[in-house]
Amino acid sequence: MTALFTAQFPGRDAREIMPGAVHVPDWLTLRQQRWITGQFHTWAQGPVPLRAAMVRGHRMSVRTVCLGWHWQPYRYTRAATDVNGARVLPFPDWMIRLGRDALQATGHAPDVVRAYDPDTALVNFYDTDARLGMHQDKDENSRAPVVSLSIGDTCTFRFGNTESRGRPYTDLMLASGDLFVFGGPARLAYHGVTKVHPDTAPAGCGISNGRINITMRMTGLDG
């Protein structure tokens, strides 16, 4: 699969982390990153603002704004009943196209690409101190692939196994512009962010401090 891609920097070739999970460095151009960052600033203003969710009585260090469906532990709703009761912004058509491009870029079959119809995105903002514990993305009825895009500071991303939060796992650096897709046998793998590396965002990406991460998914929900 590596031969399908050309990375901008030596030593950061695209690779399959495990069957179904592929990392593609430098997938988004700086111009694309800057444009998406501008969209993020608009989304963060609401109608449901950027917020840190409460999980088992603890406030997450990551702050999130949602598109299409609102995620709250551990379900999706159209309205943010745990924030202000407002309905979240619709899922944009351009993101559907981007998600399909991401599957094509990671070697998925044409029929899988055509069938990919993401309807929600969790857009996370990490400051320097933010972390994300090992977890599974399992609140969706659909098991279609998750598409993850990174903009801003580099993070250490831990991608594990489907059985537990412990080993075996792989630590990799997700930098600004990187694409990570996981589906198939890797769809329910535990994963998290152990560290955000300050002052690593490239000039021109639209954000100088912190990290924006977009994860788009198919919920499989109606309504």
N, C-alpha and C positions, 0 to 999 in steps of 0.2 A: 504494500500500500504506500510505502514511503515514496516510490517513484512517481506517484500521482501529483506530488507537490514540489514547489520550489520555495524554500524559506529565504528571507532576506538576510539572515545572519548565520554564519557557520555555527554548527553545533546545535542548531534549533530546527532540526528537520521534523516534519510531521511524522507521527508514529502512532501505532495502535498500542494503547496502554494495556488493554486486555480485550478479548473478543467483544466487539460492540462499542468500545470506547476509544475515540480517536482525538488526538490533540493536533491542531494545525496552527502553528505560530504565524503571526503577521498576516492574518487573513483579511482583516479590515484595513483599509488605507487610512492615513492620517486624516484625510478629508472626510471620510465616512465616520471616523471616530468623533471628529469635531461636530459634525452634523447631529449625530446621535446624542452627544452630550448636550447640545442645545435642546433637543427633544426632552431629555431627562429633566432639565431645569424647569421646563413647562409642566411636565407630569407632576413634579414634586410640589407644585403649588396647589394641587387639588383638582377636582373637588374633594378627593380624599388625600390629605397631605402625606408626605414622607413620615413614617412612624416606625418606632421600634416595638415589635410585638411582644406580648407576654407569653412565655412558654413555661408551664408548670410553676407559675408564681415568680418567675425571674424575667427581667427585661432583657431582651436580646441586645447585643452591642451593635448588630447590623440593623440599619434602618431601611425600610422597604416601601415602595409604592407599586401598586398592582395595576395591570391593564386587563380588560376583558372580564375577568373574575377576580374577586378579592380573596386572597388567602388569609385565613386566620387559623391558628392551631385548633384542630387539625382537619379543616374543611374549607370548601370554597363557597362563597356567597356572592351574589351580584352587588349587594349593598354592604358597606363596611360597618356592620352592626357593632363591632368592637371598637370603632373609632368615633365616627360622627353620624353614622346612618346614611351617608350619601352613597350614591351609586358610582362605581369606579368608571374611569374613562374607557371607551371601547378599545378593542384590540385593533391596531392599525393594519390596513391591507399590506403596506410595504413590509411589515414584519413577517407576514405570512410568506411573501416572496423571498425574503431574506432567509427564513427558516428552511425553505425548500432548496435554496442555493447551498445552504450549509450541509444539508444531507447529500446533495449531489457532490459537493467537494470532499465529503468523507466516504465516498465510495458506495453509497446506498443504491439499490436497484431503482430503475426508473419508475416502476409501479409504486414503490415505497415513497419516493419523492413526490409523485403526483398525489398520493393519498394523504400526505402530511398537511394537516390543517390546524395549526396551533391556534388556540383561542384564549390563552392567558399568558401573561409574562409577569414574573416577579423581578422587579428591578431593584437591586440592592445597592446601598451605598455603604462602603467600609471606610471609616477613618483609620488613622494609624493604629489605634488600639483595638479595633474591631476583630473579632474572631467568629468562626462558625463551627460548632461542634459536629462531630460525625453523625450523620443522619441519612435516612433514605427519603427519596422523593416518591412517596407512595399514597398521597392523598388524592391522586387522579384515578378515575376509573379506567382511563386509557393507559396502555403501556407503550405508546409511541415514543420515539426518542426525545430526549431533552437536549435542547440546543443552548449552549452557554457562550456568551460573548463578554470579553473583558476590556475595559478602558480605564486608563490612569495608572496608578501605582501597581507594580508587580506584586503578586501574592504567592505564598507557598500553599499549593492546593494538594490535599491528601485524598487520593482515590483508592478505596479499599475493595473489600469483597462483599458478597451478598448475604453472608451469614452472621457477621458480627462487626463491631466497631474496631476490633483489634486487627492484628496482622493476619494475613499479608495485606500490605497496602503499598502504594507508590506515591512518593512526594515529587511533585513537579512544579516548575515555576510558570505561572500564567501571567504573561505580560500584556501590555496594552495592544489591542488589536487581535489577540489570540482567540481562536475558536476551539471549543471542546464540545463534543457530541457523545452522548452515551445512550444506548438503547440495546435491544435484544437481550443477550445474557448478562449485560452490564447494567440494565435499566434500573435495577433495585440495589445497586452497589452503594454501600455507605461512603460518604464523602464529606469533606469539610475544608475550612480554611484555617490554617494554623498561625499564619503571620502575614501582615501587610508590610511591605518594605518601603519606607518613606523616601521621597525624592527620587523615585525611579520612573515617574510618568514622563513620556517623551514630550518635548516641546511641540505644540501644535495639535495635541490630541483633544484639547478643549477643557482639560481639568489638570490643575497643577498639584493638587494634594488629594489623596484618597483614591478610592477605586470604585468604579461603577461596574456592576455585573448584571447582565440581563440573562435570565433563564426563561426560555419560552417552552410551553408544554401544550399538549392536547389533554383537556380534562376528561373528555368523554361524557360531559354533563349536558343536559338540556335545560332550556329556560333562559 
